[in-house]
Amino acid sequence: MKETVKILSYIRELFDTPDEFIPLHVPNLNGNEKKYLNECIDSTFVSSVGKFVDLFEDKVAEYTKAKHAIVCVNGTNALHLSLLVAGVEPGDEVITQPLTFIATTNAIVYANATPVFVDVDIDTMGLSPKALKTFLKEHSEQRNGECYNKITNNRIKACMPMHTFGHACRIEEILSVCKEYNIELIEDAAEGMGSFYKGKHLGTFGKIAAISFNGNKIMTTGGGGIILTDDDELAAKAKHLSTQSKVPHKWEYVHDNIGFNYRMPNINAALGLAQLERLDFFLENKRELASKYSTFFKGSEVSFFEEREEEQCNFWLNAILLKDRKERDLFLEESNKAGVMTRPIWQLMNKLPMYKENVKGPLTNAEWLEDRVVNIPSSVRL
Ligand SMILES: *Cc1c(COP(=O)(O)O)cnc(C)c1O
């Protein structure tokens, strides 16, 4: 592509380096991170009990306006627990999108359920409410107020859309389809910290949601995740399951079911608290970068993935659309060779060996995006 050289030199200009390697996304740890970590070490509270754990939960709940926030060791097990407490049982089906990171799909399997793939919308890269409704119309029937797949006879318990790169999917429409068909809505908001739709934080539309704080996300706890929910009972269940299902007692080890060791340690929460203090700065900085990209790509043969109306995107990873798969591959080849890190969007889940036999609807949009979407450098610039 003729434009590649121009694009790469613009990215170098934005990141102010003529020859150094430019990563896709790196954390920025210049706030109170060291101070809070030192407090953990000095106090000896480095593990899953400590003041930062509770404080971090409170602050994330406050920021997202979710009633409850429950920390986990990572986003993947936050998704796993969300599915369990939302009532997903062995043998159930959970509808999700094929265009996502592997953890979405794996978490469904950890809950002993089966992922079913339904298409995405081109302009959100997230689950399409239209495709969801069409799928349910054709494949499901109601039995005693629950949704069943007519062909497999499995219960369709939940739907788990994902907000791709921090862009909101059509979450309100998805919610209304879920309500109509008696399906629980669980949001994979792993990439959505700091993103809002109609002024409401992503992950606060469905019954329950998970956010990730992995090192490559917009803010990090090293490794970590959090569950958001407004439901008191679900919140209590999630916290209980994440702490080995230990029943409080003065000295006895009482456990009332098979729980997990999923609670985030204090040192990770300390890091998270310091990161959260700077989230608004990160967002402002990244939104400015996105706006520069947007202007640059206007009138180009490459299009920039814009923010849609009513959404306020965190622009965690900026995305561009190339003409076709051939152009995409050429661009990936040239940019990475030139030391500007770029990555394609994920391979569709239904193409991976573990998931190729799963039930799916037509996936035209997901396939179209898979051929064209590339992420370009998106770190906070100082
Ligand atoms: C990052 C991510 C996860 C998993 O989060 P971890 O904290 O890495 O376990 C899940 N789903 C999506 C869409 C993600 O991007």
Ligand as a Chemical Component Dictionary entry (heavy atoms), coordinates in Angstrom:
data_LIG
# 
_chem_comp.id                   LIG 
_chem_comp.type                 NON-POLYMER 
_chem_comp.pdbx_formal_charge   0 
_chem_comp.three_letter_code    LIG 
# 
loop_
_chem_comp_atom.comp_id 
_chem_comp_atom.atom_id 
_chem_comp_atom.alt_atom_id 
_chem_comp_atom.type_symbol 
_chem_comp_atom.charge 
_chem_comp_atom.model_Cartn_x 
_chem_comp_atom.model_Cartn_y 
_chem_comp_atom.model_Cartn_z 
_chem_comp_atom.pdbx_ordinal 
LIG C1 C1 C 0 -8.309  -9.084  28.537 1  
LIG C2 C2 C 0 -9.585  -9.746  28.225 2  
LIG C3 C3 C 0 -10.130 -10.766 29.024 3  
LIG C4 C4 C 0 -9.388  -11.453 30.117 4  
LIG O1 O1 O 0 -8.810  -10.686 31.042 5  
LIG P1 P1 P 0 -7.501  -11.209 31.834 6  
LIG O2 O2 O 0 -7.418  -10.224 32.940 7  
LIG O3 O3 O 0 -6.367  -11.140 30.877 8  
LIG O4 O4 O 0 -7.777  -12.581 32.312 9  
LIG C5 C5 C 0 -11.381 -11.256 28.719 10 
LIG N1 N1 N 0 -12.080 -10.801 27.684 11 
LIG C6 C6 C 0 -11.584 -9.849  26.866 12 
LIG C7 C7 C 0 -12.414 -9.388  25.741 13 
LIG C8 C8 C 0 -10.318 -9.302  27.105 14 
LIG O5 O5 O 0 -9.843  -8.379  26.270 15 
# 
loop_
_chem_comp_bond.comp_id 
_chem_comp_bond.atom_id_1 
_chem_comp_bond.atom_id_2 
_chem_comp_bond.value_order 
_chem_comp_bond.pdbx_ordinal 
LIG C1 C2 SING 1  
LIG C2 C3 SING 2  
LIG C2 C8 DOUB 3  
LIG C3 C4 SING 4  
LIG C3 C5 DOUB 5  
LIG C4 O1 SING 6  
LIG O1 P1 SING 7  
LIG P1 O2 DOUB 8  
LIG P1 O3 SING 9  
LIG P1 O4 SING 10 
LIG C5 N1 SING 11 
LIG N1 C6 DOUB 12 
LIG C6 C7 SING 13 
LIG C6 C8 SING 14 
LIG C8 O5 SING 15 
# 
